[in-house]
Amino acid sequence: MSGKGFGLGKMKELAEAFKKAQQVQEGAKELQEQLEKMEIEGQSGGGLVKVVLSGNQEPLRTEISAEALAEGAEVLSDLVTAAMKEAYQKSTDTMRGRMEELTSGLNIPGL
């Protein structure tokens, strides 16, 4: 027999890969729970409007100051949109950063 095929070394690598994948899966579950509890704030107009999302981008609340209301509907709409965009970007960056931490050291194609 030529030493081709799936030898013990490959089996060991495969077992290690499965072990790491299981650790990532457990970590992903824990990360999801952490993201649900996070509050990430975006604001606009120097704090006139604030939007708060969870770490997994679920809207939690919006705070609109009296000063923002006095600006009128069009300006208020722009302020709310800008605050939403900032909160969304922060949430996305947080989620991406945490996933990179979780999967660091793994050589999984596509990650």
MOPAC internal coordinates of N, CA, C and O (Angstrom, degrees):
PM7 1SCF
backbone

  N    0.0000 0     0.00 0     0.00 0    0    0    0
  C    1.4645 1     0.00 0     0.00 0    1    0    0
  C    1.5206 1   109.19 1     0.00 0    2    1    0
  O    1.2310 1   121.01 1   -41.30 1    3    2    1
  N    1.2989 1   115.67 1   138.70 1    3    2    1
  C    1.4726 1   120.50 1   177.40 1    5    3    2
  C    1.5085 1   107.32 1   -85.72 1    6    5    3
  O    1.2310 1   108.92 1   -30.80 1    7    6    5
  N    1.0689 1   138.35 1   149.20 1    7    6    5
  C    1.4622 1   135.93 1  -175.37 1    9    7    6
  C    1.5073 1   114.93 1   -72.72 1   10    9    7
  O    1.2310 1   120.61 1  -154.03 1   11   10    9
  N    1.3240 1   116.43 1    25.97 1   11   10    9
  C    1.4643 1   119.39 1   179.24 1   13   11   10
  C    1.5129 1   110.00 1   -81.19 1   14   13   11
  O    1.2310 1   121.04 1   -14.22 1   15   14   13
  N    1.3015 1   115.61 1   165.78 1   15   14   13
  C    1.4527 1   119.91 1   176.15 1   17   15   14
  C    1.5127 1   111.43 1   107.09 1   18   17   15
  O    1.2310 1   121.72 1    23.02 1   19   18   17
  N    1.2769 1   114.30 1  -156.98 1   19   18   17
  C    1.4610 1   121.33 1  -175.27 1   21   19   18
  C    1.5109 1   108.59 1  -100.04 1   22   21   19
  O    1.2310 1   120.20 1   -91.99 1   23   22   21
  N    1.3202 1   117.22 1    88.01 1   23   22   21
  C    1.4549 1   121.83 1  -177.72 1   25   23   22
  C    1.5173 1   112.17 1   -82.17 1   26   25   23
  O    1.2310 1   120.97 1     2.31 1   27   26   25
  N    1.3197 1   115.75 1  -177.69 1   27   26   25
  C    1.4646 1   121.28 1  -178.37 1   29   27   26
  C    1.5232 1   112.24 1   -61.82 1   30   29   27
  O    1.2310 1   120.36 1   143.05 1   31   30   29
  N    1.3170 1   116.92 1   -36.95 1   31   30   29
  C    1.4628 1   120.17 1   178.99 1   33   31   30
  C    1.5216 1   111.17 1   -60.85 1   34   33   31
  O    1.2310 1   120.71 1   137.30 1   35   34   33
  N    1.3231 1   116.25 1   -42.70 1   35   34   33
  C    1.4659 1   120.42 1   179.27 1   37   35   34
  C    1.5224 1   110.94 1   -67.68 1   38   37   35
  O    1.2310 1   120.26 1   142.56 1   39   38   37
  N    1.3103 1   117.10 1   -37.44 1   39   38   37
  C    1.4666 1   120.86 1   178.50 1   41   39   38
  C    1.5240 1   110.43 1   -63.57 1   42   41   39
  O    1.2310 1   121.09 1   140.48 1   43   42   41
  N    1.3252 1   115.51 1   -39.52 1   43   42   41
  C    1.4608 1   120.86 1   179.04 1   45   43   42
  C    1.5338 1   109.72 1   -64.54 1   46   45   43
  O    1.2310 1   120.69 1   136.39 1   47   46   45
  N    1.3435 1   116.29 1   -43.61 1   47   46   45
  C    1.4641 1   120.74 1   177.97 1   49   47   46
  C    1.5269 1   111.03 1   -61.86 1   50   49   47
  O    1.2310 1   121.06 1   137.29 1   51   50   49
  N    1.3203 1   115.57 1   -42.71 1   51   50   49
  C    1.4590 1   120.93 1  -179.66 1   53   51   50
  C    1.5320 1   110.87 1   -64.31 1   54   53   51
  O    1.2310 1   120.62 1   136.94 1   55   54   53
  N    1.3208 1   116.43 1   -43.06 1   55   54   53
  C    1.4643 1   120.57 1   178.90 1   57   55   54
  C    1.5260 1   110.13 1   -63.02 1   58   57   55
  O    1.2310 1   120.45 1   139.39 1   59   58   57
  N    1.3275 1   116.75 1   -40.61 1   59   58   57
  C    1.4654 1   121.15 1   178.51 1   61   59   58
  C    1.5271 1   110.75 1   -65.24 1   62   61   59
  O    1.2310 1   120.66 1   139.72 1   63   62   61
  N    1.3278 1   116.35 1   -40.28 1   63   62   61
  C    1.4701 1   120.48 1   178.60 1   65   63   62
  C    1.5296 1   110.46 1   -63.36 1   66   65   63
  O    1.2310 1   120.23 1   138.02 1   67   66   65
  N    1.3216 1   117.16 1   -41.98 1   67   66   65
  C    1.4663 1   120.22 1   177.67 1   69   67   66
  C    1.5213 1   111.10 1   -64.07 1   70   69   67
  O    1.2310 1   120.78 1   140.59 1   71   70   69
  N    1.3256 1   116.12 1   -39.41 1   71   70   69
  C    1.4646 1   120.62 1   178.84 1   73   71   70
  C    1.5291 1   110.35 1   -62.18 1   74   73   71
  O    1.2310 1   120.74 1   134.51 1   75   74   73
  N    1.3347 1   116.20 1   -45.49 1   75   74   73
  C    1.4595 1   120.43 1   178.75 1   77   75   74
  C    1.5241 1   111.18 1   -64.32 1   78   77   75
  O    1.2310 1   120.65 1   139.17 1   79   78   77
  N    1.3220 1   116.35 1   -40.83 1   79   78   77
  C    1.4686 1   120.10 1   179.48 1   81   79   78
  C    1.5272 1   110.35 1   -62.20 1   82   81   79
  O    1.2310 1   120.25 1   140.48 1   83   82   81
  N    1.3265 1   117.13 1   -39.52 1   83   82   81
  C    1.4617 1   120.89 1   178.37 1   85   83   82
  C    1.5295 1   110.48 1   -65.40 1   86   85   83
  O    1.2310 1   120.53 1   140.72 1   87   86   85
  N    1.3355 1   116.59 1   -39.28 1   87   86   85
  C    1.4590 1   120.32 1   177.87 1   89   87   86
  C    1.5327 1   110.66 1   -63.90 1   90   89   87
  O    1.2310 1   120.78 1   139.27 1   91   90   89
  N    1.3335 1   116.12 1   -40.73 1   91   90   89
  C    1.4616 1   120.32 1   178.45 1   93   91   90
  C    1.5217 1   110.09 1   -64.79 1   94   93   91
  O    1.2310 1   120.23 1   138.62 1   95   94   93
  N    1.3220 1   117.16 1   -41.38 1   95   94   93
  C    1.4639 1   120.82 1   179.63 1   97   95   94
  C    1.5303 1   110.68 1   -62.09 1   98   97   95
  O    1.2310 1   120.36 1   136.42 1   99   98   97
  N    1.3233 1   116.92 1   -43.58 1   99   98   97
  C    1.4575 1   120.69 1   177.80 1  101   99   98
  C    1.5324 1   110.57 1   -64.95 1  102  101   99
  O    1.2310 1   121.00 1   137.97 1  103  102  101
  N    1.3206 1   115.68 1   -42.03 1  103  102  101
  C    1.4577 1   120.56 1   178.09 1  105  103  102
  C    1.5162 1   112.09 1   -64.13 1  106  105  103
  O    1.2310 1   120.46 1   142.66 1  107  106  105
  N    1.3312 1   116.73 1   -37.34 1  107  106  105
  C    1.4665 1   120.96 1   179.35 1  109  107  106
  C    1.5250 1   110.78 1   -64.88 1  110  109  107
  O    1.2310 1   120.31 1   141.74 1  111  110  109
  N    1.3141 1   117.02 1   -38.26 1  111  110  109
  C    1.4624 1   120.37 1   178.14 1  113  111  110
  C    1.5284 1   110.19 1   -64.77 1  114  113  111
  O    1.2310 1   120.92 1   135.73 1  115  114  113
  N    1.3208 1   115.84 1   -44.27 1  115  114  113
  C    1.4639 1   120.47 1   178.72 1  117  115  114
  C    1.5302 1   110.39 1   -64.64 1  118  117  115
  O    1.2310 1   120.84 1   138.86 1  119  118  117
  N    1.3310 1   115.99 1   -41.14 1  119  118  117
  C    1.4582 1   120.49 1   178.57 1  121  119  118
  C    1.5220 1   110.93 1   -61.53 1  122  121  119
  O    1.2310 1   119.95 1   137.69 1  123  122  121
  N    1.3174 1   117.70 1   -42.31 1  123  122  121
  C    1.4659 1   121.55 1   179.04 1  125  123  122
  C    1.5284 1   110.33 1   -59.10 1  126  125  123
  O    1.2310 1   120.53 1   137.97 1  127  126  125
  N    1.3253 1   116.60 1   -42.03 1  127  126  125
  C    1.4633 1   120.66 1   178.30 1  129  127  126
  C    1.5268 1   111.07 1   -64.41 1  130  129  127
  O    1.2310 1   120.50 1   139.86 1  131  130  129
  N    1.3331 1   116.65 1   -40.14 1  131  130  129
  C    1.4636 1   120.50 1   178.21 1  133  131  130
  C    1.5289 1   110.97 1   -65.32 1  134  133  131
  O    1.2310 1   120.50 1   136.16 1  135  134  133
  N    1.3277 1   116.65 1   -43.84 1  135  134  133
  C    1.4633 1   120.82 1  -179.22 1  137  135  134
  C    1.5292 1   111.48 1   -61.72 1  138  137  135
  O    1.2310 1   120.52 1   142.30 1  139  138  137
  N    1.3376 1   116.61 1   -37.70 1  139  138  137
  C    1.4658 1   120.33 1   179.35 1  141  139  138
  C    1.5290 1   111.53 1   -62.93 1  142  141  139
  O    1.2310 1   120.27 1   149.77 1  143  142  141
  N    1.3247 1   117.09 1   -30.23 1  143  142  141
  C    1.4688 1   121.32 1  -176.90 1  145  143  142
  C    1.5275 1   112.98 1   -88.32 1  146  145  143
  O    1.2310 1   120.21 1   164.10 1  147  146  145
  N    1.3304 1   117.20 1   -15.90 1  147  146  145
  C    1.4695 1   120.87 1  -178.17 1  149  147  146
  C    1.5135 1   111.78 1   -70.42 1  150  149  147
  O    1.2310 1   121.32 1   -27.96 1  151  150  149
  N    1.3166 1   115.09 1   152.04 1  151  150  149
  C    1.4627 1   121.52 1   170.87 1  153  151  150
  C    1.5186 1   107.18 1  -124.69 1  154  153  151
  O    1.2310 1   120.96 1   -62.20 1  155  154  153
  N    1.3196 1   115.78 1   117.80 1  155  154  153
  C    1.4622 1   121.70 1  -177.93 1  157  155  154
  C    1.5172 1   107.85 1  -116.67 1  158  157  155
  O    1.2310 1   121.26 1   -54.92 1  159  158  157
  N    1.3191 1   115.19 1   125.08 1  159  158  157
  C    1.4684 1   120.72 1  -172.98 1  161  159  158
  C    1.5303 1   111.94 1  -105.71 1  162  161  159
  O    1.2310 1   121.68 1   -43.47 1  163  162  161
  N    1.3095 1   114.38 1   136.53 1  163  162  161
  C    1.4480 1   121.40 1   169.21 1  165  163  162
  C    1.5172 1   106.60 1  -117.77 1  166  165  163
  O    1.2310 1   120.30 1   -33.24 1  167  166  165
  N    1.3341 1   117.02 1   146.76 1  167  166  165
  C    1.4566 1   118.65 1   179.16 1  169  167  166
  C    1.5165 1   110.37 1  -142.37 1  170  169  167
  O    1.2310 1   121.85 1   -15.11 1  171  170  169
  N    1.3119 1   114.07 1   164.89 1  171  170  169
  C    1.4656 1   120.11 1   177.73 1  173  171  170
  C    1.5198 1   108.67 1  -148.37 1  174  173  171
  O    1.2310 1   121.55 1   -12.86 1  175  174  173
  N    1.3182 1   114.64 1   167.14 1  175  174  173
  C    1.4545 1   119.62 1   179.73 1  177  175  174
  C    1.5128 1   112.65 1    62.27 1  178  177  175
  O    1.2310 1   120.55 1  -146.98 1  179  178  177
  N    1.3175 1   116.55 1    33.02 1  179  178  177
  C    1.4617 1   119.30 1  -179.44 1  181  179  178
  C    1.5210 1   112.43 1    65.30 1  182  181  179
  O    1.2310 1   120.35 1  -149.45 1  183  182  181
  N    1.3364 1   116.94 1    30.55 1  183  182  181
  C    1.4596 1   121.04 1   178.61 1  185  183  182
  C    1.5213 1   114.19 1    97.28 1  186  185  183
  O    1.2310 1   120.24 1  -174.83 1  187  186  185
  N    1.3450 1   117.15 1     5.17 1  187  186  185
  C    1.4695 1   119.54 1   178.23 1  189  187  186
  C    1.5261 1   111.60 1   -65.81 1  190  189  187
  O    1.2310 1   120.85 1   147.48 1  191  190  189
  N    1.3269 1   115.99 1   -32.52 1  191  190  189
  C    1.4667 1   121.23 1   177.94 1  193  191  190
  C    1.5176 1   108.01 1  -129.64 1  194  193  191
  O    1.2310 1   120.95 1   -45.93 1  195  194  193
  N    1.3435 1   115.79 1   134.07 1  195  194  193
  C    1.4591 1   121.90 1   177.34 1  197  195  194
  C    1.5208 1   108.80 1  -129.08 1  198  197  195
  O    1.2310 1   121.19 1   -42.42 1  199  198  197
  N    1.3215 1   115.33 1   137.58 1  199  198  197
  C    1.4619 1   121.82 1   175.86 1  201  199  198
  C    1.5233 1   106.47 1  -123.98 1  202  201  199
  O    1.2310 1   120.66 1   -46.70 1  203  202  201
  N    1.3222 1   116.33 1   133.30 1  203  202  201
  C    1.4536 1   121.04 1  -178.86 1  205  203  202
  C    1.5274 1   108.55 1  -118.80 1  206  205  203
  O    1.2310 1   121.69 1   -53.09 1  207  206  205
  N    1.3429 1   114.38 1   126.91 1  207  206  205
  C    1.4631 1   122.49 1   176.71 1  209  207  206
  C    1.5226 1   108.83 1  -117.39 1  210  209  207
  O    1.2310 1   120.83 1   -22.15 1  211  210  209
  N    1.3136 1   116.02 1   157.85 1  211  210  209
  C    1.4626 1   119.06 1   170.02 1  213  211  210
  C    1.5226 1   107.25 1   -76.66 1  214  213  211
  O    1.2310 1   120.59 1    -7.50 1  215  214  213
  N    1.3125 1   116.49 1   172.50 1  215  214  213
  C    1.4587 1   120.85 1   178.97 1  217  215  214
  C    1.5081 1   113.41 1   -64.43 1  218  217  215
  O    1.2310 1   120.08 1   160.01 1  219  218  217
  N    1.3324 1   117.45 1   -19.99 1  219  218  217
  C    1.4552 1   119.61 1   175.85 1  221  219  218
  C    1.5290 1   111.48 1  -106.38 1  222  221  219
  O    1.2310 1   121.30 1  -152.06 1  223  222  221
  N    1.3187 1   115.12 1    27.94 1  223  222  221
  C    1.4628 1   125.68 1   168.67 1  225  223  222
  C    1.5256 1   115.49 1    69.83 1  226  225  223
  O    1.2310 1   120.39 1  -155.52 1  227  226  225
  N    1.3091 1   116.86 1    24.48 1  227  226  225
  C    1.4553 1   120.29 1   173.63 1  229  227  226
  C    1.5292 1   108.06 1   -83.47 1  230  229  227
  O    1.2310 1   119.59 1   -53.40 1  231  230  229
  N    1.3385 1   118.39 1   126.60 1  231  230  229
  C    1.4669 1   120.07 1   178.41 1  233  231  230
  C    1.5284 1   110.52 1   -63.17 1  234  233  231
  O    1.2310 1   120.69 1   -48.47 1  235  234  233
  N    1.3343 1   116.28 1   131.53 1  235  234  233
  C    1.4562 1   121.06 1   179.79 1  237  235  234
  C    1.5322 1   111.84 1  -108.77 1  238  237  235
  O    1.2310 1   120.64 1   134.06 1  239  238  237
  N    1.3397 1   116.38 1   -45.94 1  239  238  237
  C    1.4623 1   118.63 1   178.88 1  241  239  238
  C    1.5315 1   110.30 1  -167.28 1  242  241  239
  O    1.2310 1   121.88 1   -16.98 1  243  242  241
  N    1.3087 1   114.01 1   163.02 1  243  242  241
  C    1.4582 1   122.81 1   175.75 1  245  243  242
  C    1.5157 1   107.53 1  -130.13 1  246  245  243
  O    1.2310 1   120.68 1   -44.31 1  247  246  245
  N    1.3265 1   116.30 1   135.69 1  247  246  245
  C    1.4624 1   121.63 1   177.46 1  249  247  246
  C    1.5311 1   107.72 1  -118.34 1  250  249  247
  O    1.2310 1   120.78 1   -55.49 1  251  250  249
  N    1.3154 1   116.11 1   124.51 1  251  250  249
  C    1.4623 1   121.64 1  -179.05 1  253  251  250
  C    1.5217 1   108.01 1  -122.86 1  254  253  251
  O    1.2310 1   120.69 1   -57.96 1  255  254  253
  N    1.3137 1   116.29 1   122.04 1  255  254  253
  C    1.4639 1   120.58 1  -178.62 1  257  255  254
  C    1.5269 1   110.45 1   -77.70 1  258  257  255
  O    1.2310 1   121.07 1   -19.36 1  259  258  257
  N    1.3234 1   115.56 1   160.64 1  259  258  257
  C    1.4714 1   121.15 1   177.02 1  261  259  258
  C    1.5247 1   110.44 1   -60.63 1  262  261  259
  O    1.2310 1   120.42 1   144.63 1  263  262  261
  N    1.3211 1   116.80 1   -35.37 1  263  262  261
  C    1.4604 1   120.77 1   178.93 1  265  263  262
  C    1.5234 1   111.02 1   -62.82 1  266  265  263
  O    1.2310 1   120.40 1   140.52 1  267  266  265
  N    1.3342 1   116.83 1   -39.48 1  267  266  265
  C    1.4625 1   120.75 1   178.72 1  269  267  266
  C    1.5239 1   110.44 1   -66.43 1  270  269  267
  O    1.2310 1   120.51 1   140.06 1  271  270  269
  N    1.3298 1   116.63 1   -39.94 1  271  270  269
  C    1.4621 1   120.69 1   178.15 1  273  271  270
  C    1.5273 1   111.08 1   -61.42 1  274  273  271
  O    1.2310 1   120.80 1   142.32 1  275  274  273
  N    1.3249 1   116.07 1   -37.68 1  275  274  273
  C    1.4625 1   120.83 1  -178.18 1  277  275  274
  C    1.5237 1   112.11 1   -68.78 1  278  277  275
  O    1.2310 1   120.06 1   164.31 1  279  278  277
  N    1.3233 1   117.49 1   -15.69 1  279  278  277
  C    1.4670 1   121.24 1  -179.14 1  281  279  278
  C    1.5304 1   112.58 1   -74.42 1  282  281  279
  O    1.2310 1   120.05 1   164.13 1  283  282  281
  N    1.3204 1   117.51 1   -15.87 1  283  282  281
  C    1.4672 1   120.48 1  -179.36 1  285  283  282
  C    1.5189 1   111.91 1    97.75 1  286  285  283
  O    1.2310 1   121.56 1   -15.26 1  287  286  285
  N    1.3210 1   114.61 1   164.74 1  287  286  285
  C    1.4675 1   121.84 1  -172.21 1  289  287  286
  C    1.5254 1   113.32 1   -61.71 1  290  289  287
  O    1.2310 1   119.74 1   136.24 1  291  290  289
  N    1.3155 1   118.10 1   -43.76 1  291  290  289
  C    1.4663 1   120.51 1  -175.62 1  293  291  290
  C    1.5312 1   111.04 1   -66.18 1  294  293  291
  O    1.2310 1   120.40 1   133.05 1  295  294  293
  N    1.3135 1   116.84 1   -46.95 1  295  294  293
  C    1.4700 1   120.76 1   179.01 1  297  295  294
  C    1.5227 1   109.73 1   -65.64 1  298  297  295
  O    1.2310 1   120.20 1   137.59 1  299  298  297
  N    1.3315 1   117.22 1   -42.41 1  299  298  297
  C    1.4634 1   120.96 1   179.46 1  301  299  298
  C    1.5248 1   110.52 1   -60.13 1  302  301  299
  O    1.2310 1   120.76 1   137.09 1  303  302  301
  N    1.3186 1   116.15 1   -42.91 1  303  302  301
  C    1.4660 1   120.26 1   178.21 1  305  303  302
  C    1.5235 1   111.00 1   -59.16 1  306  305  303
  O    1.2310 1   120.45 1   136.02 1  307  306  305
  N    1.3279 1   116.74 1   -43.98 1  307  306  305
  C    1.4650 1   121.05 1   178.68 1  309  307  306
  C    1.5248 1   110.89 1   -63.82 1  310  309  307
  O    1.2310 1   120.27 1   138.87 1  311  310  309
  N    1.3336 1   117.08 1   -41.13 1  311  310  309
  C    1.4631 1   121.13 1   179.94 1  313  311  310
  C    1.5282 1   111.36 1   -64.32 1  314  313  311
  O    1.2310 1   120.37 1   136.75 1  315  314  313
  N    1.3291 1   116.89 1   -43.25 1  315  314  313
  C    1.4643 1   120.67 1   179.41 1  317  315  314
  C    1.5271 1   109.92 1   -64.50 1  318  317  315
  O    1.2310 1   120.39 1   136.22 1  319  318  317
  N    1.3214 1   116.85 1   -43.78 1  319  318  317
  C    1.4670 1   120.82 1   179.48 1  321  319  318
  C    1.5272 1   110.79 1   -61.47 1  322  321  319
  O    1.2310 1   120.17 1   135.11 1  323  322  321
  N    1.3215 1   117.29 1   -44.89 1  323  322  321
  C    1.4668 1   120.67 1   179.51 1  325  323  322
  C    1.5300 1   111.57 1   -62.84 1  326  325  323
  O    1.2310 1   120.14 1   138.86 1  327  326  325
  N    1.3233 1   117.34 1   -41.14 1  327  326  325
  C    1.4659 1   120.89 1   178.59 1  329  327  326
  C    1.5249 1   110.64 1   -65.81 1  330  329  327
  O    1.2310 1   120.73 1   140.12 1  331  330  329
  N    1.3298 1   116.20 1   -39.88 1  331  330  329
  C    1.4691 1   120.06 1   177.98 1  333  331  330
  C    1.5262 1   110.73 1   -62.50 1  334  333  331
  O    1.2310 1   120.68 1   135.86 1  335  334  333
  N    1.3297 1   116.30 1   -44.14 1  335  334  333
  C    1.4662 1   120.11 1  -179.85 1  337  335  334
  C    1.5223 1   111.02 1   -61.64 1  338  337  335
  O    1.2310 1   120.34 1   137.48 1  339  338  337
  N    1.3341 1   116.95 1   -42.52 1  339  338  337
  C    1.4563 1   119.79 1   179.83 1  341  339  338
  C    1.5269 1   111.09 1   -64.61 1  342  341  339
  O    1.2310 1   120.09 1   135.52 1  343  342  341
  N    1.3213 1   117.43 1   -44.48 1  343  342  341
  C    1.4700 1   120.72 1   179.57 1  345  343  342
  C    1.5258 1   110.16 1   -62.96 1  346  345  343
  O    1.2310 1   120.45 1   137.67 1  347  346  345
  N    1.3299 1   116.75 1   -42.33 1  347  346  345
  C    1.4608 1   121.05 1   179.67 1  349  347  346
  C    1.5320 1   110.26 1   -62.10 1  350  349  347
  O    1.2310 1   120.20 1   134.54 1  351  350  349
  N    1.3233 1   117.23 1   -45.46 1  351  350  349
  C    1.4658 1   120.88 1  -179.19 1  353  351  350
  C    1.5276 1   110.87 1   -63.16 1  354  353  351
  O    1.2310 1   120.19 1   135.91 1  355  354  353
  N    1.3231 1   117.24 1   -44.09 1  355  354  353
  C    1.4650 1   120.70 1   178.30 1  357  355  354
  C    1.5304 1   110.74 1   -61.83 1  358  357  355
  O    1.2310 1   120.80 1   138.09 1  359  358  357
  N    1.3297 1   116.07 1   -41.91 1  359  358  357
  C    1.4516 1   121.03 1   179.95 1  361  359  358
  C    1.5287 1   110.93 1   -64.39 1  362  361  359
  O    1.2310 1   120.88 1   135.38 1  363  362  361
  N    1.3221 1   115.92 1   -44.62 1  363  362  361
  C    1.4632 1   120.55 1   178.78 1  365  363  362
  C    1.5215 1   110.88 1   -62.30 1  366  365  363
  O    1.2310 1   120.36 1   135.02 1  367  366  365
  N    1.3364 1   116.93 1   -44.98 1  367  366  365
  C    1.4633 1   121.09 1   178.86 1  369  367  366
  C    1.5255 1   111.29 1   -61.59 1  370  369  367
  O    1.2310 1   120.58 1   138.83 1  371  370  369
  N    1.3290 1   116.49 1   -41.17 1  371  370  369
  C    1.4641 1   121.05 1   178.99 1  373  371  370
  C    1.5163 1   110.67 1   -63.27 1  374  373  371
  O    1.2310 1   120.78 1   132.93 1  375  374  373
  N    1.3339 1   116.11 1   -47.07 1  375  374  373
  C    1.4646 1   120.84 1  -179.44 1  377  375  374
  C    1.5305 1   110.39 1   -62.00 1  378  377  375
  O    1.2310 1   120.34 1   134.45 1  379  378  377
  N    1.3235 1   116.96 1   -45.55 1  379  378  377
  C    1.4652 1   121.12 1  -179.51 1  381  379  378
  C    1.5299 1   110.59 1   -62.54 1  382  381  379
  O    1.2310 1   120.48 1   135.38 1  383  382  381
  N    1.3214 1   116.69 1   -44.62 1  383  382  381
  C    1.4635 1   120.40 1   179.83 1  385  383  382
  C    1.5134 1   112.46 1   -61.70 1  386  385  383
  O    1.2310 1   120.58 1   137.59 1  387  386  385
  N    1.3161 1   116.51 1   -42.41 1  387  386  385
  C    1.4653 1   120.04 1   179.84 1  389  387  386
  C    1.5296 1   111.23 1   -67.11 1  390  389  387
  O    1.2310 1   120.29 1   141.92 1  391  390  389
  N    1.3369 1   117.06 1   -38.08 1  391  390  389
  C    1.4637 1   119.67 1   178.49 1  393  391  390
  C    1.5279 1   110.72 1   -67.33 1  394  393  391
  O    1.2310 1   120.38 1   142.29 1  395  394  393
  N    1.3372 1   116.87 1   -37.71 1  395  394  393
  C    1.4666 1   119.58 1   177.89 1  397  395  394
  C    1.5191 1   110.39 1   -64.18 1  398  397  395
  O    1.2310 1   120.29 1   139.94 1  399  398  397
  N    1.3387 1   117.05 1   -40.06 1  399  398  397
  C    1.4640 1   120.25 1   176.66 1  401  399  398
  C    1.5286 1   110.33 1   -61.40 1  402  401  399
  O    1.2310 1   121.13 1   137.61 1  403  402  401
  N    1.3172 1   115.45 1   -42.39 1  403  402  401
  C    1.4611 1   121.54 1  -177.08 1  405  403  402
  C    1.5229 1   112.08 1   -65.06 1  406  405  403
  O    1.2310 1   120.48 1   141.36 1  407  406  405
  N    1.3190 1   116.69 1   -38.64 1  407  406  405
  C    1.4599 1   120.09 1  -174.65 1  409  407  406
  C    1.5285 1   113.11 1   -99.26 1  410  409  407
  O    1.2310 1   119.72 1  -176.44 1  411  410  409
  N    1.3330 1   118.15 1     3.56 1  411  410  409
  C    1.4664 1   119.24 1  -179.32 1  413  411  410
  C    1.5239 1   110.44 1   -60.32 1  414  413  411
  O    1.2310 1   121.02 1   -39.19 1  415  414  413
  N    1.2854 1   115.66 1   140.81 1  415  414  413
  C    1.4646 1   119.92 1   179.91 1  417  415  414
  C    1.5086 1   113.82 1    88.58 1  418  417  415
  O    1.2310 1   120.13 1   171.35 1  419  418  417
  N    1.3106 1   117.36 1    -8.65 1  419  418  417
  C    1.4566 1   119.54 1   177.35 1  421  419  418
  C    1.5141 1   108.86 1   -93.73 1  422  421  419
  O    1.2310 1   120.72 1   -38.33 1  423  422  421
  N    1.2855 1   116.23 1   141.67 1  423  422  421
  C    1.4599 1   120.92 1   176.00 1  425  423  422
  C    1.5205 1   108.81 1  -108.94 1  426  425  423
  O    1.2310 1   121.61 1  -111.43 1  427  426  425
  N    1.3290 1   114.52 1    68.57 1  427  426  425
  C    1.4506 1   120.86 1  -179.83 1  429  427  426
  C    1.5228 1   107.78 1  -103.93 1  430  429  427
  O    1.2310 1   119.62 1   -59.37 1  431  430  429
  N    1.3111 1   118.33 1   120.63 1  431  430  429
  C    1.4577 1   119.74 1   179.38 1  433  431  430
  C    1.5247 1   110.97 1   -58.13 1  434  433  431
  O    1.2310 1   121.08 1   -42.82 1  435  434  433
  N    1.3087 1   115.54 1   137.18 1  435  434  433
  C    1.4659 1   120.14 1   177.47 1  437  435  434
  C    1.4999 1   113.91 1    93.25 1  438  437  435
  O    1.2310 1   118.62 1   171.27 1  439  438  437
  N    1.3228 1   120.24 1    -8.73 1  439  438  437
  C    1.4616 1   122.15 1   179.36 1  441  439  438
  C    1.4986 1   110.33 1  -107.22 1  442  441  439
  O    1.2310 1   120.10 1   180.00 1  443  442  441

